[in-house]
């Protein structure tokens, strides 16, 4: 397992598009990004449906979580969440503060100000 996570972080370093490409199709990613181009238009439920995250396995969701958890802390913090869309496309916009806070609140199951892997999986299935 440690070998695959090392490989995963290497592929993330060389471009997150590549890392997510094994899980999501370009078409799914484009559809997700298309629905939230305008500031304050991001809705995580709509985005997850558009990119197909709601239909992925728990293992695939854990892989996506690992990509989003850029500092490998085991949590997705507010600063990582703000750049959420850029994990799907380098040219995507950052989330606004309002979007980031709403997204964080939805996935922060224990109120500690960050999203653990369980909260992330709950978000995609909710």
MOPAC internal coordinates of N, CA, C and O (Angstrom, degrees):
PM7 1SCF
backbone

  N    0.0000 0     0.00 0     0.00 0    0    0    0
  C    1.4578 1     0.00 0     0.00 0    1    0    0
  C    1.5324 1   111.04 1     0.00 0    2    1    0
  O    1.2310 1   120.57 1   138.03 1    3    2    1
  N    1.3420 1   116.51 1   -41.97 1    3    2    1
  C    1.4667 1   118.27 1  -178.70 1    5    3    2
  C    1.5276 1   110.72 1   -62.63 1    6    5    3
  O    1.2310 1   120.55 1   150.28 1    7    6    5
  N    1.3240 1   116.55 1   -29.72 1    7    6    5
  C    1.4571 1   119.02 1   179.19 1    9    7    6
  C    1.5275 1   110.87 1   -67.60 1   10    9    7
  O    1.2310 1   120.41 1   137.89 1   11   10    9
  N    1.3327 1   116.82 1   -42.11 1   11   10    9
  C    1.4604 1   118.73 1  -179.44 1   13   11   10
  C    1.5243 1   111.04 1   -68.54 1   14   13   11
  O    1.2310 1   119.59 1   145.28 1   15   14   13
  N    1.3168 1   118.39 1   -34.72 1   15   14   13
  C    1.4584 1   118.76 1   178.76 1   17   15   14
  C    1.5299 1   110.60 1   -70.64 1   18   17   15
  O    1.2310 1   120.22 1   147.91 1   19   18   17
  N    1.3231 1   117.19 1   -32.09 1   19   18   17
  C    1.4597 1   120.10 1   175.08 1   21   19   18
  C    1.5197 1   109.52 1   -65.69 1   22   21   19
  O    1.2310 1   120.89 1   134.65 1   23   22   21
  N    1.3096 1   115.90 1   -45.35 1   23   22   21
  C    1.4689 1   120.31 1   177.37 1   25   23   22
  C    1.5209 1   110.23 1   -61.09 1   26   25   23
  O    1.2310 1   120.99 1   138.21 1   27   26   25
  N    1.3302 1   115.72 1   -41.79 1   27   26   25
  C    1.4609 1   120.49 1  -178.91 1   29   27   26
  C    1.5274 1   110.23 1   -61.96 1   30   29   27
  O    1.2310 1   119.68 1   135.61 1   31   30   29
  N    1.3143 1   118.22 1   -44.39 1   31   30   29
  C    1.4606 1   118.82 1  -179.57 1   33   31   30
  C    1.5244 1   110.65 1   -69.06 1   34   33   31
  O    1.2310 1   120.29 1   148.51 1   35   34   33
  N    1.3306 1   117.05 1   -31.49 1   35   34   33
  C    1.4625 1   119.14 1   176.25 1   37   35   34
  C    1.5223 1   110.12 1   -64.87 1   38   37   35
  O    1.2310 1   120.58 1   134.49 1   39   38   37
  N    1.3345 1   116.49 1   -45.51 1   39   38   37
  C    1.4653 1   118.16 1  -179.36 1   41   39   38
  C    1.5258 1   110.15 1   -66.86 1   42   41   39
  O    1.2310 1   120.34 1   149.98 1   43   42   41
  N    1.3219 1   116.96 1   -30.02 1   43   42   41
  C    1.4655 1   119.02 1   177.19 1   45   43   42
  C    1.5245 1   109.69 1   -66.77 1   46   45   43
  O    1.2310 1   120.55 1   138.40 1   47   46   45
  N    1.3203 1   116.56 1   -41.60 1   47   46   45
  C    1.4636 1   120.31 1  -179.61 1   49   47   46
  C    1.5242 1   111.59 1   -63.01 1   50   49   47
  O    1.2310 1   120.56 1   148.18 1   51   50   49
  N    1.3286 1   116.53 1   -31.82 1   51   50   49
  C    1.4565 1   118.76 1  -177.54 1   53   51   50
  C    1.5268 1   111.63 1   -89.28 1   54   53   51
  O    1.2310 1   120.35 1  -173.49 1   55   54   53
  N    1.3127 1   116.94 1     6.51 1   55   54   53
  C    1.4689 1   120.14 1   176.25 1   57   55   54
  C    1.5084 1   110.83 1   135.79 1   58   57   55
  O    1.2310 1   120.27 1   -64.12 1   59   58   57
  N    1.3112 1   117.08 1   115.88 1   59   58   57
  C    1.4623 1   120.26 1  -177.08 1   61   59   58
  C    1.5171 1   111.83 1   -66.79 1   62   61   59
  O    1.2310 1   120.14 1   154.21 1   63   62   61
  N    1.3357 1   117.33 1   -25.79 1   63   62   61
  C    1.4633 1   119.04 1   177.61 1   65   63   62
  C    1.5281 1   109.62 1   -57.19 1   66   65   63
  O    1.2310 1   120.97 1   138.97 1   67   66   65
  N    1.3368 1   115.74 1   -41.03 1   67   66   65
  C    1.4590 1   120.06 1  -179.77 1   69   67   66
  C    1.5224 1   110.81 1   -66.64 1   70   69   67
  O    1.2310 1   120.22 1   137.60 1   71   70   69
  N    1.2924 1   117.19 1   -42.40 1   71   70   69
  C    1.4551 1   120.82 1  -177.42 1   73   71   70
  C    1.5327 1   110.85 1   -64.03 1   74   73   71
  O    1.2310 1   120.74 1   138.29 1   75   74   73
  N    1.3288 1   116.19 1   -41.71 1   75   74   73
  C    1.4621 1   119.73 1   179.89 1   77   75   74
  C    1.5232 1   112.42 1   -78.39 1   78   77   75
  O    1.2310 1   120.36 1   160.57 1   79   78   77
  N    1.3258 1   116.92 1   -19.43 1   79   78   77
  C    1.4626 1   120.64 1  -177.00 1   81   79   78
  C    1.5238 1   112.40 1   -63.21 1   82   81   79
  O    1.2310 1   120.15 1   152.60 1   83   82   81
  N    1.3166 1   117.31 1   -27.40 1   83   82   81
  C    1.4572 1   119.78 1   177.85 1   85   83   82
  C    1.5198 1   112.52 1   -73.84 1   86   85   83
  O    1.2310 1   120.21 1   166.31 1   87   86   85
  N    1.3189 1   117.20 1   -13.69 1   87   86   85
  C    1.4626 1   122.21 1  -176.39 1   89   87   86
  C    1.5264 1   110.91 1  -110.84 1   90   89   87
  O    1.2310 1   120.80 1   137.70 1   91   90   89
  N    1.3369 1   116.07 1   -42.30 1   91   90   89
  C    1.4670 1   121.49 1  -177.13 1   93   91   90
  C    1.5235 1   109.90 1  -118.34 1   94   93   91
  O    1.2310 1   120.64 1   -30.96 1   95   94   93
  N    1.3168 1   116.38 1   149.04 1   95   94   93
  C    1.4668 1   119.48 1   176.80 1   97   95   94
  C    1.5244 1   109.67 1   -84.42 1   98   97   95
  O    1.2310 1   120.67 1   -20.64 1   99   98   97
  N    1.3122 1   116.33 1   159.36 1   99   98   97
  C    1.4697 1   120.90 1   177.06 1  101   99   98
  C    1.5238 1   110.36 1   -59.23 1  102  101   99
  O    1.2310 1   120.77 1   142.65 1  103  102  101
  N    1.3201 1   116.13 1   -37.35 1  103  102  101
  C    1.4670 1   121.32 1   179.96 1  105  103  102
  C    1.5226 1   110.68 1   -63.31 1  106  105  103
  O    1.2310 1   120.79 1   136.06 1  107  106  105
  N    1.3395 1   116.09 1   -43.94 1  107  106  105
  C    1.4706 1   120.49 1   178.88 1  109  107  106
  C    1.5331 1   110.57 1   -63.05 1  110  109  107
  O    1.2310 1   120.87 1   134.97 1  111  110  109
  N    1.3164 1   115.95 1   -45.03 1  111  110  109
  C    1.4657 1   120.45 1  -179.34 1  113  111  110
  C    1.5322 1   110.13 1   -62.73 1  114  113  111
  O    1.2310 1   120.56 1   135.11 1  115  114  113
  N    1.3251 1   116.54 1   -44.89 1  115  114  113
  C    1.4692 1   120.60 1   179.62 1  117  115  114
  C    1.5269 1   110.98 1   -61.23 1  118  117  115
  O    1.2310 1   120.42 1   138.82 1  119  118  117
  N    1.3296 1   116.80 1   -41.18 1  119  118  117
  C    1.4729 1   120.66 1   179.35 1  121  119  118
  C    1.5255 1   110.68 1   -63.94 1  122  121  119
  O    1.2310 1   120.50 1   138.74 1  123  122  121
  N    1.3175 1   116.65 1   -41.26 1  123  122  121
  C    1.4589 1   120.64 1   178.98 1  125  123  122
  C    1.5113 1   112.51 1   -63.93 1  126  125  123
  O    1.2310 1   120.95 1   135.03 1  127  126  125
  N    1.3247 1   115.79 1   -44.97 1  127  126  125
  C    1.4622 1   120.13 1  -178.68 1  129  127  126
  C    1.5254 1   111.63 1   -69.64 1  130  129  127
  O    1.2310 1   120.45 1   146.48 1  131  130  129
  N    1.3162 1   116.74 1   -33.52 1  131  130  129
  C    1.4649 1   121.92 1  -179.46 1  133  131  130
  C    1.5373 1   110.93 1   -61.44 1  134  133  131
  O    1.2310 1   120.52 1   144.02 1  135  134  133
  N    1.3281 1   116.61 1   -35.98 1  135  134  133
  C    1.4695 1   120.32 1  -173.93 1  137  135  134
  C    1.5290 1   112.92 1   -77.94 1  138  137  135
  O    1.2310 1   119.82 1   175.11 1  139  138  137
  N    1.3271 1   117.96 1    -4.89 1  139  138  137
  C    1.4762 1   118.58 1  -176.32 1  141  139  138
  C    1.5212 1   112.24 1  -139.56 1  142  141  139
  O    1.2310 1   120.46 1  -145.24 1  143  142  141
  N    1.3147 1   116.74 1    34.76 1  143  142  141
  C    1.4683 1   119.98 1  -179.57 1  145  143  142
  C    1.5273 1   112.99 1   -68.37 1  146  145  143
  O    1.2310 1   120.40 1   142.30 1  147  146  145
  N    1.3178 1   116.84 1   -37.70 1  147  146  145
  C    1.4698 1   120.30 1  -178.16 1  149  147  146
  C    1.5272 1   110.37 1   -76.34 1  150  149  147
  O    1.2310 1   120.82 1   -34.35 1  151  150  149
  N    1.3204 1   116.04 1   145.65 1  151  150  149
  C    1.4685 1   120.79 1   176.61 1  153  151  150
  C    1.5254 1   109.45 1   -57.22 1  154  153  151
  O    1.2310 1   121.25 1   -39.41 1  155  154  153
  N    1.3146 1   115.22 1   140.59 1  155  154  153
  C    1.4727 1   123.31 1   179.57 1  157  155  154
  C    1.5322 1   113.82 1    64.55 1  158  157  155
  O    1.2310 1   120.14 1  -159.87 1  159  158  157
  N    1.3440 1   117.34 1    20.13 1  159  158  157
  C    1.4656 1   119.99 1   176.41 1  161  159  158
  C    1.5254 1   111.76 1  -103.19 1  162  161  159
  O    1.2310 1   120.28 1   177.17 1  163  162  161
  N    1.3469 1   117.07 1    -2.83 1  163  162  161
  C    1.4679 1   120.24 1  -176.77 1  165  163  162
  C    1.5208 1   110.56 1   -72.30 1  166  165  163
  O    1.2310 1   121.13 1   -53.79 1  167  166  165
  N    1.3228 1   115.44 1   126.21 1  167  166  165
  C    1.4649 1   122.67 1   173.03 1  169  167  166
  C    1.5235 1   105.61 1  -129.40 1  170  169  167
  O    1.2310 1   120.55 1   -65.51 1  171  170  169
  N    1.3301 1   116.55 1   114.49 1  171  170  169
  C    1.4637 1   118.98 1  -172.71 1  173  171  170
  C    1.5236 1   112.47 1   -59.58 1  174  173  171
  O    1.2310 1   119.82 1   143.92 1  175  174  173
  N    1.3474 1   117.94 1   -36.08 1  175  174  173
  C    1.4672 1   119.51 1  -179.25 1  177  175  174
  C    1.5236 1   110.91 1   -63.38 1  178  177  175
  O    1.2310 1   120.65 1   133.62 1  179  178  177
  N    1.3346 1   116.36 1   -46.38 1  179  178  177
  C    1.4692 1   120.86 1   178.11 1  181  179  178
  C    1.5170 1   109.90 1   -62.21 1  182  181  179
  O    1.2310 1   120.53 1   134.91 1  183  182  181
  N    1.3299 1   116.59 1   -45.09 1  183  182  181
  C    1.4624 1   120.73 1  -178.35 1  185  183  182
  C    1.5278 1   110.49 1   -60.74 1  186  185  183
  O    1.2310 1   120.03 1   132.89 1  187  186  185
  N    1.3303 1   117.55 1   -47.11 1  187  186  185
  C    1.4662 1   120.99 1  -177.71 1  189  187  186
  C    1.5306 1   111.37 1   -62.22 1  190  189  187
  O    1.2310 1   120.28 1   142.30 1  191  190  189
  N    1.3390 1   117.06 1   -37.70 1  191  190  189
  C    1.4693 1   120.36 1   177.47 1  193  191  190
  C    1.5234 1   109.77 1   -67.00 1  194  193  191
  O    1.2310 1   120.25 1   133.70 1  195  194  193
  N    1.3394 1   117.13 1   -46.30 1  195  194  193
  C    1.4709 1   121.49 1  -177.71 1  197  195  194
  C    1.5251 1   112.16 1   -60.87 1  198  197  195
  O    1.2310 1   120.16 1   138.73 1  199  198  197
  N    1.3323 1   117.29 1   -41.27 1  199  198  197
  C    1.4635 1   119.10 1  -179.28 1  201  199  198
  C    1.5311 1   112.12 1   -87.27 1  202  201  199
  O    1.2310 1   120.33 1   175.63 1  203  202  201
  N    1.3218 1   116.97 1    -4.37 1  203  202  201
  C    1.4591 1   120.65 1   175.70 1  205  203  202
  C    1.5110 1   115.03 1    83.46 1  206  205  203
  O    1.2310 1   119.84 1  -166.63 1  207  206  205
  N    1.3345 1   117.91 1    13.37 1  207  206  205
  C    1.4714 1   119.27 1  -179.73 1  209  207  206
  C    1.5232 1   112.28 1   -66.13 1  210  209  207
  O    1.2310 1   120.58 1   151.89 1  211  210  209
  N    1.3216 1   116.49 1   -28.11 1  211  210  209
  C    1.4630 1   119.51 1  -178.34 1  213  211  210
  C    1.5245 1   112.26 1   -68.46 1  214  213  211
  O    1.2310 1   119.99 1   166.50 1  215  214  213
  N    1.3388 1   117.63 1   -13.50 1  215  214  213
  C    1.4608 1   120.25 1  -179.27 1  217  215  214
  C    1.5297 1   112.38 1  -110.40 1  218  217  215
  O    1.2310 1   120.17 1  -170.64 1  219  218  217
  N    1.3240 1   117.28 1     9.36 1  219  218  217
  C    1.4687 1   120.79 1  -178.26 1  221  219  218
  C    1.5328 1   110.30 1   -87.18 1  222  221  219
  O    1.2310 1   121.50 1   -21.12 1  223  222  221
  N    1.3253 1   114.74 1   158.88 1  223  222  221
  C    1.4689 1   120.59 1   178.79 1  225  223  222
  C    1.5252 1   110.08 1   -73.27 1  226  225  223
  O    1.2310 1   121.43 1   -15.65 1  227  226  225
  N    1.3109 1   114.88 1   164.35 1  227  226  225
  C    1.4647 1   120.29 1   178.46 1  229  227  226
  C    1.5361 1   110.30 1   -60.49 1  230  229  227
  O    1.2310 1   120.26 1   142.04 1  231  230  229
  N    1.3269 1   117.10 1   -37.96 1  231  230  229
  C    1.4720 1   120.78 1   177.88 1  233  231  230
  C    1.5214 1   111.44 1   -63.98 1  234  233  231
  O    1.2310 1   120.54 1   137.51 1  235  234  233
  N    1.3322 1   116.57 1   -42.49 1  235  234  233
  C    1.4650 1   120.11 1   179.12 1  237  235  234
  C    1.5231 1   110.34 1   -65.35 1  238  237  235
  O    1.2310 1   120.56 1   140.13 1  239  238  237
  N    1.3273 1   116.53 1   -39.87 1  239  238  237
  C    1.4688 1   120.05 1   178.32 1  241  239  238
  C    1.5267 1   110.73 1   -65.06 1  242  241  239
  O    1.2310 1   120.58 1   142.92 1  243  242  241
  N    1.3242 1   116.50 1   -37.08 1  243  242  241
  C    1.4623 1   119.87 1   177.47 1  245  243  242
  C    1.5375 1   110.04 1   -65.03 1  246  245  243
  O    1.2310 1   120.31 1   143.89 1  247  246  245
  N    1.3369 1   117.02 1   -36.11 1  247  246  245
  C    1.4732 1   121.14 1   176.43 1  249  247  246
  C    1.5282 1   110.30 1   -63.46 1  250  249  247
  O    1.2310 1   120.74 1   134.36 1  251  250  249
  N    1.3305 1   116.20 1   -45.64 1  251  250  249
  C    1.4654 1   120.91 1   179.34 1  253  251  250
  C    1.5259 1   109.19 1   -61.48 1  254  253  251
  O    1.2310 1   120.72 1   136.72 1  255  254  253
  N    1.3235 1   116.22 1   -43.28 1  255  254  253
  C    1.4675 1   120.74 1   178.27 1  257  255  254
  C    1.5277 1   110.14 1   -57.05 1  258  257  255
  O    1.2310 1   120.60 1   135.94 1  259  258  257
  N    1.3436 1   116.45 1   -44.06 1  259  258  257
  C    1.4627 1   120.92 1  -179.96 1  261  259  258
  C    1.5177 1   112.50 1   -61.12 1  262  261  259
  O    1.2310 1   120.49 1   145.67 1  263  262  261
  N    1.3195 1   116.66 1   -34.33 1  263  262  261
  C    1.4689 1   121.51 1   178.09 1  265  263  262
  C    1.5320 1   110.17 1   -70.83 1  266  265  263
  O    1.2310 1   120.93 1   138.32 1  267  266  265
  N    1.3343 1   115.83 1   -41.68 1  267  266  265
  C    1.4650 1   120.21 1  -178.48 1  269  267  266
  C    1.5286 1   112.20 1   -71.78 1  270  269  267
  O    1.2310 1   120.85 1   150.71 1  271  270  269
  N    1.3282 1   115.98 1   -29.29 1  271  270  269
  C    1.4674 1   121.87 1   179.20 1  273  271  270
  C    1.5210 1   108.71 1   -80.39 1  274  273  271
  O    1.2310 1   120.96 1  -102.39 1  275  274  273
  N    1.3322 1   115.76 1    77.61 1  275  274  273
  C    1.4613 1   121.03 1  -169.51 1  277  275  274
  C    1.5207 1   113.81 1   -65.07 1  278  277  275
  O    1.2310 1   119.83 1   149.04 1  279  278  277
  N    1.3292 1   117.94 1   -30.96 1  279  278  277
  C    1.4706 1   118.86 1  -178.87 1  281  279  278
  C    1.5324 1   112.16 1   -93.56 1  282  281  279
  O    1.2310 1   120.90 1  -174.20 1  283  282  281
  N    1.3488 1   115.88 1     5.80 1  283  282  281
  C    1.4708 1   122.17 1   177.51 1  285  283  282
  C    1.5291 1   112.99 1    57.85 1  286  285  283
  O    1.2310 1   120.53 1  -145.08 1  287  286  285
  N    1.3303 1   116.59 1    34.92 1  287  286  285
  C    1.4660 1   120.50 1  -178.49 1  289  287  286
  C    1.5242 1   111.99 1   -84.38 1  290  289  287
  O    1.2310 1   120.45 1   169.27 1  291  290  289
  N    1.3246 1   116.75 1   -10.73 1  291  290  289
  C    1.4703 1   120.07 1  -175.13 1  293  291  290
  C    1.5206 1   111.22 1    90.70 1  294  293  291
  O    1.2310 1   120.63 1  -178.95 1  295  294  293
  N    1.3236 1   116.40 1     1.05 1  295  294  293
  C    1.4617 1   122.40 1   179.96 1  297  295  294
  C    1.5200 1   109.63 1  -138.39 1  298  297  295
  O    1.2310 1   120.98 1   -25.38 1  299  298  297
  N    1.3198 1   115.73 1   154.62 1  299  298  297
  C    1.4596 1   120.19 1   171.40 1  301  299  298
  C    1.5283 1   106.07 1  -104.55 1  302  301  299
  O    1.2310 1   121.35 1   -66.93 1  303  302  301
  N    1.3290 1   115.02 1   113.07 1  303  302  301
  C    1.4606 1   120.79 1  -178.81 1  305  303  302
  C    1.5248 1   110.32 1   -90.66 1  306  305  303
  O    1.2310 1   121.19 1    -8.06 1  307  306  305
  N    1.3117 1   115.33 1   171.94 1  307  306  305
  C    1.4675 1   121.66 1  -175.34 1  309  307  306
  C    1.5319 1   112.69 1   -56.11 1  310  309  307
  O    1.2310 1   120.35 1   138.18 1  311  310  309
  N    1.3364 1   116.94 1   -41.82 1  311  310  309
  C    1.4755 1   118.64 1  -178.26 1  313  311  310
  C    1.5312 1   111.75 1   -66.86 1  314  313  311
  O    1.2310 1   120.34 1   146.61 1  315  314  313
  N    1.3403 1   116.96 1   -33.39 1  315  314  313
  C    1.4674 1   120.42 1   176.66 1  317  315  314
  C    1.5293 1   110.22 1   -72.16 1  318  317  315
  O    1.2310 1   120.93 1   143.16 1  319  318  317
  N    1.3147 1   115.83 1   -36.84 1  319  318  317
  C    1.4620 1   120.82 1   179.92 1  321  319  318
  C    1.5276 1   111.14 1   -66.89 1  322  321  319
  O    1.2310 1   120.46 1   143.73 1  323  322  321
  N    1.3154 1   116.73 1   -36.27 1  323  322  321
  C    1.4657 1   121.14 1   179.81 1  325  323  322
  C    1.5357 1   110.58 1   -58.21 1  326  325  323
  O    1.2310 1   120.46 1   145.53 1  327  326  325
  N    1.3228 1   116.73 1   -34.47 1  327  326  325
  C    1.4675 1   122.44 1  -178.71 1  329  327  326
  C    1.5352 1   111.71 1   -98.10 1  330  329  327
  O    1.2310 1   120.76 1  -163.07 1  331  330  329
  N    1.3177 1   116.16 1    16.93 1  331  330  329
  C    1.4716 1   123.46 1  -176.90 1  333  331  330
  C    1.5244 1   113.14 1   -48.15 1  334  333  331
  O    1.2310 1   120.17 1   129.59 1  335  334  333
  N    1.3363 1   117.27 1   -50.41 1  335  334  333
  C    1.4680 1   120.96 1  -175.38 1  337  335  334
  C    1.5209 1   111.98 1   -65.47 1  338  337  335
  O    1.2310 1   120.26 1   152.07 1  339  338  337
  N    1.3232 1   117.11 1   -27.93 1  339  338  337
  C    1.4619 1   120.71 1  -178.38 1  341  339  338
  C    1.5254 1   111.76 1   -70.85 1  342  341  339
  O    1.2310 1   120.04 1   165.51 1  343  342  341
  N    1.3280 1   117.52 1   -14.49 1  343  342  341
  C    1.4540 1   120.57 1   173.11 1  345  343  342
  C    1.5310 1   110.55 1   -71.67 1  346  345  343
  O    1.2310 1   120.84 1   157.13 1  347  346  345
  N    1.3036 1   116.00 1   -22.87 1  347  346  345
  C    1.4634 1   121.29 1  -178.67 1  349  347  346
  C    1.5238 1   111.12 1   -94.19 1  350  349  347
  O    1.2310 1   120.17 1   149.70 1  351  350  349
  N    1.3139 1   117.28 1   -30.30 1  351  350  349
  C    1.4596 1   122.41 1   176.05 1  353  351  350
  C    1.5263 1   108.52 1  -156.42 1  354  353  351
  O    1.2310 1   120.83 1   -52.68 1  355  354  353
  N    1.3177 1   116.03 1   127.32 1  355  354  353
  C    1.4692 1   120.68 1  -176.97 1  357  355  354
  C    1.5244 1   112.32 1   -58.95 1  358  357  355
  O    1.2310 1   120.49 1   154.45 1  359  358  357
  N    1.3238 1   116.67 1   -25.55 1  359  358  357
  C    1.4666 1   119.83 1  -177.45 1  361  359  358
  C    1.5321 1   113.04 1   -91.26 1  362  361  359
  O    1.2310 1   120.20 1  -179.79 1  363  362  361
  N    1.3326 1   117.23 1     0.21 1  363  362  361
  C    1.4685 1   120.24 1  -179.71 1  365  363  362
  C    1.5269 1   110.33 1   -69.49 1  366  365  363
  O    1.2310 1   121.28 1   -22.83 1  367  366  365
  N    1.3271 1   115.15 1   157.17 1  367  366  365
  C    1.4678 1   120.23 1  -178.99 1  369  367  366
  C    1.5299 1   110.86 1   -78.73 1  370  369  367
  O    1.2310 1   121.03 1   -18.44 1  371  370  369
  N    1.3192 1   115.63 1   161.56 1  371  370  369
  C    1.4612 1   120.91 1   170.85 1  373  371  370
  C    1.5305 1   107.35 1   -77.83 1  374  373  371
  O    1.2310 1   120.38 1   -28.03 1  375  374  373
  N    1.3106 1   116.87 1   151.97 1  375  374  373
  C    1.4612 1   119.92 1   175.47 1  377  375  374
  C    1.5305 1   108.74 1   -71.74 1  378  377  375
  O    1.2310 1   120.80 1   -30.09 1  379  378  377
  N    1.3212 1   116.08 1   149.91 1  379  378  377
  C    1.4627 1   119.70 1   175.01 1  381  379  378
  C    1.5308 1   108.31 1   -71.70 1  382  381  379
  O    1.2310 1   120.44 1   -14.19 1  383  382  381
  N    1.3169 1   116.77 1   165.81 1  383  382  381
  C    1.4669 1   119.88 1   178.05 1  385  383  382
  C    1.5229 1   110.86 1   -58.73 1  386  385  383
  O    1.2310 1   120.44 1   138.75 1  387  386  385
  N    1.3351 1   116.77 1   -41.25 1  387  386  385
  C    1.4683 1   120.50 1  -179.13 1  389  387  386
  C    1.5294 1   110.83 1   -63.79 1  390  389  387
  O    1.2310 1   120.73 1   135.99 1  391  390  389
  N    1.3295 1   116.21 1   -44.01 1  391  390  389
  C    1.4666 1   120.41 1   179.00 1  393  391  390
  C    1.5270 1   110.65 1   -63.61 1  394  393  391
  O    1.2310 1   121.01 1   136.28 1  395  394  393
  N    1.3286 1   115.67 1   -43.72 1  395  394  393
  C    1.4648 1   120.83 1  -178.67 1  397  395  394
  C    1.5241 1   110.08 1   -61.53 1  398  397  395
  O    1.2310 1   120.55 1   133.81 1  399  398  397
  N    1.3230 1   116.56 1   -46.19 1  399  398  397
  C    1.4703 1   120.13 1  -178.53 1  401  399  398
  C    1.5309 1   112.00 1   -65.57 1  402  401  399
  O    1.2310 1   120.29 1   141.08 1  403  402  401
  N    1.3298 1   117.05 1   -38.92 1  403  402  401
  C    1.4697 1   120.29 1   178.70 1  405  403  402
  C    1.5259 1   110.48 1   -66.67 1  406  405  403
  O    1.2310 1   120.30 1   137.98 1  407  406  405
  N    1.3060 1   117.04 1   -42.02 1  407  406  405
  C    1.4686 1   123.29 1   179.01 1  409  407  406
  C    1.5281 1   109.60 1   -63.27 1  410  409  407
  O    1.2310 1   120.83 1   134.33 1  411  410  409
  N    1.3241 1   116.02 1   -45.67 1  411  410  409
  C    1.4572 1   121.53 1   179.75 1  413  411  410
  C    1.5297 1   110.23 1   -62.28 1  414  413  411
  O    1.2310 1   120.63 1   133.90 1  415  414  413
  N    1.3209 1   116.40 1   -46.10 1  415  414  413
  C    1.4651 1   120.32 1  -179.28 1  417  415  414
  C    1.5289 1   111.33 1   -60.24 1  418  417  415
  O    1.2310 1   120.61 1   142.96 1  419  418  417
  N    1.3327 1   116.44 1   -37.04 1  419  418  417
  C    1.4700 1   120.63 1  -178.59 1  421  419  418
  C    1.5288 1   111.77 1   -68.68 1  422  421  419
  O    1.2310 1   120.19 1   146.60 1  423  422  421
  N    1.3339 1   117.25 1   -33.40 1  423  422  421
  C    1.4586 1   120.05 1  -175.99 1  425  423  422
  C    1.5100 1   115.27 1  -101.04 1  426  425  423
  O    1.2310 1   120.29 1   170.40 1  427  426  425
  N    1.3292 1   117.04 1    -9.60 1  427  426  425
  C    1.4623 1   122.26 1  -177.58 1  429  427  426
  C    1.5194 1   108.66 1   -85.73 1  430  429  427
  O    1.2310 1   120.75 1   -93.04 1  431  430  429
  N    1.3361 1   116.17 1    86.96 1  431  430  429
  C    1.4618 1   120.93 1  -172.37 1  433  431  430
  C    1.5246 1   113.72 1   -71.29 1  434  433  431
  O    1.2310 1   119.83 1   156.21 1  435  434  433
  N    1.3333 1   117.92 1   -23.79 1  435  434  433
  C    1.4687 1   119.07 1  -177.10 1  437  435  434
  C    1.5273 1   113.96 1  -114.27 1  438  437  435
  O    1.2310 1   120.02 1  -172.95 1  439  438  437
  N    1.3347 1   117.57 1     7.05 1  439  438  437
  C    1.4581 1   120.77 1   174.61 1  441  439  438
  C    1.5113 1   115.48 1    73.64 1  442  441  439
  O    1.2310 1   119.92 1  -158.30 1  443  442  441
  N    1.3422 1   117.76 1    21.70 1  443  442  441
  C    1.4637 1   119.35 1  -178.30 1  445  443  442
  C    1.5273 1   113.37 1   -93.05 1  446  445  443
  O    1.2310 1   120.31 1  -175.38 1  447  446  445
  N    1.3343 1   117.02 1     4.62 1  447  446  445
  C    1.4575 1   120.41 1   176.48 1  449  447  446
  C    1.5207 1   114.65 1    84.69 1  450  449  447
  O    1.2310 1   120.59 1  -167.11 1  451  450  449
  N    1.3332 1   116.48 1    12.89 1  451  450  449
  C    1.4666 1   120.49 1   177.24 1  453  451  450
  C    1.5238 1   108.82 1  -151.00 1  454  453  451
  O    1.2310 1   120.99 1   -16.29 1  455  454  453
  N    1.3309 1   115.72 1   163.71 1  455  454  453
  C    1.4594 1   120.91 1  -177.20 1  457  455  454
  C    1.5192 1   109.20 1  -108.49 1  458  457  455
  O    1.2310 1   120.83 1   -58.57 1  459  458  457
  N    1.3301 1   116.01 1   121.43 1  459  458  457
  C    1.4596 1   121.02 1   173.84 1  461  459  458
  C    1.5261 1   108.60 1   -85.72 1  462  461  459
  O    1.2310 1   120.19 1    -8.32 1  463  462  461
  N    1.3112 1   117.23 1   171.68 1  463  462  461
  C    1.4652 1   120.62 1  -176.35 1  465  463  462
  C    1.5334 1   111.32 1   -59.64 1  466  465  463
  O    1.2310 1   119.53 1   145.32 1  467  466  465
  N    1.3366 1   118.51 1   -34.68 1  467  466  465
  C    1.4662 1   120.16 1   179.46 1  469  467  466
  C    1.5215 1   111.44 1   -65.61 1  470  469  467
  O    1.2310 1   120.64 1   140.04 1  471  470  469
  N    1.3217 1   116.38 1   -39.96 1  471  470  469
  C    1.4639 1   120.33 1   177.75 1  473  471  470
  C    1.5085 1   111.60 1   -65.14 1  474  473  471
  O    1.2310 1   120.78 1   142.90 1  475  474  473
  N    1.3187 1   116.11 1   -37.10 1  475  474  473
  C    1.4681 1   121.10 1   179.15 1  477  475  474
  C    1.5258 1   110.16 1   -64.70 1  478  477  475
  O    1.2310 1   120.66 1   135.72 1  479  478  477
  N    1.3165 1   116.34 1   -44.28 1  479  478  477
  C    1.4631 1   119.77 1  -179.29 1  481  479  478
  C    1.5295 1   109.81 1   -68.33 1  482  481  479
  O    1.2310 1   120.33 1   141.36 1  483  482  481
  N    1.3246 1   116.98 1   -38.64 1  483  482  481
  C    1.4622 1   120.20 1   176.69 1  485  483  482
  C    1.5323 1   110.96 1   -61.88 1  486  485  483
  O    1.2310 1   120.58 1   140.79 1  487  486  485
  N    1.3209 1   116.50 1   -39.21 1  487  486  485
  C    1.4744 1   121.22 1   178.59 1  489  487  486
  C    1.5261 1   111.09 1   -58.23 1  490  489  487
  O    1.2310 1   120.70 1   135.44 1  491  490  489
  N    1.3271 1   116.26 1   -44.56 1  491  490  489
  C    1.4622 1   119.72 1  -174.72 1  493  491  490
  C    1.5161 1   111.83 1   -73.44 1  494  493  491
  O    1.2310 1   120.39 1   153.16 1  495  494  493
  N    1.3091 1   116.87 1   -26.84 1  495  494  493
  C    1.4652 1   120.25 1  -178.04 1  497  495  494
  C    1.5254 1   112.00 1   -91.10 1  498  497  495
  O    1.2310 1   120.59 1   161.73 1  499  498  497
  N    1.3574 1   116.47 1   -18.27 1  499  498  497
  C    1.4563 1   120.96 1  -176.83 1  501  499  498
  C    1.4593 1   109.97 1   -75.21 1  502  501  499
  O    1.2310 1   120.10 1   180.00 1  503  502  501

